[in-house]
Amino acid sequence: MKMNDLKSMSVDELWNLHEKVSAALTQRITAEKVRLDERLRTLGAVDKPIRPAPERRPYPPVRPKYRNPKNPAQTWSGRGKLPSWLDPQLRAGRKLDEFLIDRSARKHRHKA
C-alpha cells in the first residue's frame, strides 16, 4: 500500500485498517510467543526455577603484605592478580620476599 492510498482514505476506512493491522499483529505476536516458549522448554530453561545467588558472607579487610619500594602508596595483600608494579620486578629476578612490609617483624615472628 502506497502513502497516496492512505491519504485518499476516509477516517472510517483508516480506522478499519488500523483494527485489521492490530488484530494481525496480536495474532502473530501470540504465535511467536508460543513458538519461543516451546523452544525454551526444549532447551530446559523454563522448568528450572531461577533462584537468586546466595548472599556472600562478609570478609574482613585484608591488610597489605607487600609494598612497592619506588612508590610506597602502592601495596598488595598477596591475594588476587599480581599488581602491575610487581610483575616486571619479579621477572627481573627479584624475590617476592624483598617487597614484604616490615620484614624484620615477620622474621622475628617466625622465630618465636
C-alpha positions as CSV (number, residue, x, y, z in Angstrom):
1,M,0.0,0.0,0.0
2,K,1.4,3.4,-1.0
3,M,1.3,6.6,1.0
4,N,-1.0,8.2,-1.5
5,D,-3.6,5.4,-0.9
6,L,-3.6,6.2,2.8
7,K,-4.1,9.9,2.1
8,S,-7.1,9.3,0.0
9,M,-8.8,7.0,2.6
10,S,-11.5,8.4,4.9
11,V,-11.2,8.3,8.7
12,D,-13.5,5.3,8.9
13,E,-11.5,3.4,6.4
14,L,-8.2,4.2,8.2
15,W,-9.7,3.1,11.5
16,N,-10.9,-0.3,9.9
17,L,-7.4,-0.7,8.5
18,H,-5.9,0.0,12.0
19,E,-8.1,-2.6,13.6
20,K,-7.1,-5.2,11.0
21,V,-3.4,-4.5,11.4
22,S,-3.7,-4.6,15.2
23,A,-5.6,-7.9,15.1
24,A,-3.0,-9.4,12.7
25,L,-0.1,-8.2,14.9
26,T,-1.7,-9.6,18.1
27,Q,-2.2,-13.0,16.4
28,R,1.4,-13.1,15.1
29,I,2.9,-11.9,18.4
30,T,0.9,-14.6,20.2
31,A,2.1,-17.3,17.8
32,E,5.7,-16.1,18.1
33,K,5.5,-16.2,21.9
34,V,4.1,-19.8,21.8
35,R,7.0,-20.8,19.4
36,L,9.6,-19.2,21.7
37,D,8.1,-20.8,24.8
38,E,8.2,-24.2,23.2
39,R,11.9,-23.6,22.2
40,L,12.8,-22.6,25.7
41,R,11.0,-25.7,27.1
42,T,13.0,-28.0,24.8
43,L,16.2,-26.3,26.0
44,G,15.1,-26.9,29.5
45,A,15.2,-23.3,30.6
46,V,11.5,-22.9,31.6
47,D,11.2,-25.8,34.0
48,K,14.2,-24.8,36.1
49,P,13.3,-22.0,38.5
50,I,15.8,-19.1,38.6
51,R,16.9,-18.6,42.2
52,P,19.0,-15.7,43.3
53,A,22.6,-16.2,44.1
54,P,23.3,-16.9,47.8
55,E,24.4,-13.9,49.8
56,R,28.2,-13.9,50.3
57,R,29.4,-13.7,53.9
58,P,31.3,-10.5,54.7
59,Y,35.1,-10.9,54.7
60,P,37.3,-8.9,56.9
61,P,39.6,-6.4,55.2
62,V,42.9,-7.8,54.2
63,R,46.0,-5.9,55.3
64,P,48.7,-5.2,52.7
65,K,51.6,-7.6,52.8
66,Y,53.8,-6.2,50.0
67,R,54.8,-2.6,49.1
68,N,56.4,-1.0,46.0
69,P,59.7,0.5,47.2
70,K,59.6,3.1,44.4
71,N,56.1,4.2,45.3
72,P,55.1,3.3,48.9
73,A,51.5,4.1,48.3
74,Q,51.2,1.0,46.0
75,T,50.6,-2.1,48.1
76,W,49.3,-5.6,47.6
77,S,47.7,-8.0,50.0
78,G,49.1,-11.1,48.3
79,R,45.7,-12.1,47.0
80,G,44.3,-11.9,43.5
81,K,46.1,-10.8,40.4
82,L,49.7,-9.8,40.6
83,P,49.9,-5.9,40.5
84,S,51.4,-4.2,37.5
85,W,54.3,-2.7,39.6
86,L,55.4,-6.1,40.9
87,D,55.3,-8.3,37.8
88,P,58.3,-6.7,36.0
89,Q,60.3,-6.7,39.2
90,L,59.8,-10.5,39.7
91,R,60.6,-11.1,36.0
92,A,63.9,-9.2,36.5
93,G,64.9,-11.8,39.1
94,R,63.9,-10.2,42.4
95,K,62.2,-12.2,45.1
96,L,58.8,-11.6,46.5
97,D,60.2,-11.5,50.0
98,E,62.1,-8.3,49.1
99,F,58.8,-6.4,48.9
100,L,57.4,-7.6,52.3
101,I,56.1,-4.8,54.5
102,D,58.1,-4.7,57.8
103,R,60.3,-7.6,57.0
104,S,62.0,-7.5,60.4
105,A,58.7,-8.0,62.3
106,R,57.9,-11.0,60.0
107,K,61.3,-12.7,60.6
108,H,61.0,-12.1,64.3
109,R,57.5,-13.6,64.4
110,H,58.8,-16.8,62.7
111,K,61.5,-17.3,65.3
112,A,59.1,-17.0,68.2
